[in-house]
Amino acid sequence: MNLRQRSSRYGAGVLFAAGLAGIFLVFACVRANFNPDTEIWLGAALVVTLIMHARLGFAFSKAQAELDMLKKLGERCEEDPIESAKKVAPLYRLSPAKGVSNEDAKMLERVRRAIEGNRIDLYLQPIVSLPQRKTRYYEAFSRLRDVDGSVLRPTDYLDAVERANRIGVIDNMILLRCVQAFRRLKKQDSQFAVFCNLSPATLFDTDFFNHFTDYLEANDDLSTRLVFEFTYPAIHMMHPRFEENLEAIARRGFAFSLDHVHNLDVDWGALRAKNFRFVKASSGLLLSACAQGDVGAAKVRAFRKRLADAGIDLIAEKVEHESDMPEILALGIDYGQGNLFGAPRRAEFYVGAREVEEPAPLAKAS
C-alpha cells in the first residue's frame, strides 16, 4: 500500500473516531445533565486530542516513507550474515557482480563502503542571474569519500559500476542521501533552491520509483526548492515508461531542468508542458555558434526567443572566463553557471555564508 492510500485510510479512521466520540460525548452530557461549561471543555479537549493524533500520524508516515525506501534498497543487496547475527542494524552489501575484473571489484567495494559509511558529501555550485550576477539557485553534486578521506569522483567509478550493472542501485542510494542532506540544509537557510540530477535509471526502476514518489508526496514542501535535472540524451530517447514517471513527479509540483543540450532545434513548448522550466547550454556551444558570424548569432537569438516564448529560462553553463561575458550578455541570457561565478564547494561553504536572493517561485505542474 503506498503512502497516499495509507494517509487516506488514516484520515478516514480519524474522522470516524471523531464522529463516534462526538456521539458518545453528547449522549453522556444528556444523561448526566452536565452544565454547558463542562460540555465546552470536553469538546475542546476532544478536538485538541484529535489534532495532535493526526499530526503525529502524518509525522510517522513521513518517517516511514524514508524507511521503506531504505528497506527496498536493502532487499536488493546481500545482508551481511555476521552483522545479522549480532542483532544490530544490518550492514548491506551490494550483491556480487559476476564476470568483473579484480580492479572493478575493488572499486565497487570502495563505493559500497563509502555509501554504507555515510561518506556522501553534498556540494553546491551557484547559478547567478545575468547581468547582476546575484545568486538565484544552486546545482547540487554528490561526492563520495574514501576511507582515507580522499574524494571519489563519478569519473573514478562510473565505468566500473556500469560494467557491473549496478548503476541503478548506486544512483538511487546517492539520490536519497542527497535529498535527505538537502532537507537538513533547508532548515539552516530556506532561501535557496537546488538543481538535483536525476538518473534515468531511477525512472526506469519501477519498485524504487514508487517509493521515491511517495517520499516526494510526503515532503511536498520541497517542490518549490528542488528542481530535478535530466540530460538531453535521456529526454531525447524518452521511453513511454520514462515519460509516465516524469509526469508523476510533475503532478507533485516539481519542476525540471534539461542539461547537456547540443541541439537548439527542439520542441521547447512540448517540454514546457511537461513542466521543464530551465534549459542549460554550455557557453562553448553558444559562443561557437556566434563565432560563425551574423547567421550563427541570429540562430542563438532565435533559440533564446523560442525558450522565452515557451516560458523556459536559459542557463549558460561552464562559464570560465571573464572575456566571454560581453558576448554572453549580448545574447540576453537569463542565468549563468561556472567557475567564474563560483566553483563547486561543500554545501556548508555557501549555505548561510552569503546573502542569497529569493528565487522566483517555481512553476507548478502543467
Sequence and secondary structure as in RCSB ss.txt:
>XXXX:A:sequence
MNLRQRSSRYGAGVLFAAGLAGIFLVFACVRANFNPDTEIWLGAALVVTLIMHARLGFAFSKAQAELDMLKKLGE
RCEEDPIESAKKVAPLYRLSPAKGVSNEDAKMLERVRRAIEGNRIDLYLQPIVSLPQRKTRYYEAFSRLRDVDGS
VLRPTDYLDAVERANRIGVIDNMILLRCVQAFRRLKKQDSQFAVFCNLSPATLFDTDFFNHFTDYLEANDDLSTR
LVFEFTYPAIHMMHPRFEENLEAIARRGFAFSLDHVHNLDVDWGALRAKNFRFVKASSGLLLSACAQGDVGAAKV
RAFRKRLADAGIDLIAEKVEHESDMPEILALGIDYGQGNLFGAPRRAEFYVGAREVEEPAPLAKAS
>XXXX:A:secstr
  HHHHHHHHHHHHHHHHHHHHHHHHHHHHHHT  HHHHHHHHHHHHHHHHHHHHHHHHHHHHHHHHHHHHHHHH
TSEE HHHHHTTSS  EE    TT  HHHHHHHHHHHHHHHTT EEEEEEEEEETTT  EEEEEEEEEEE TTS 
EE HHHHHHHHHHTT HHHHHHHHHHHHHHHHHHHHHH  S  EEEE  HHHHH HHHHHHHHHHHHHTGGGGGT
EEEEEEHHHHHT  HHHHHHHHHHHHTT EEEEES   S S HHHHHHTTEEEEEEEHHHHHHHHTT HHHHHHH
HHHHHHHHHHT EEEEE    GGGHHHHHHTT SEEESTTT   EEHHHHTTTS            
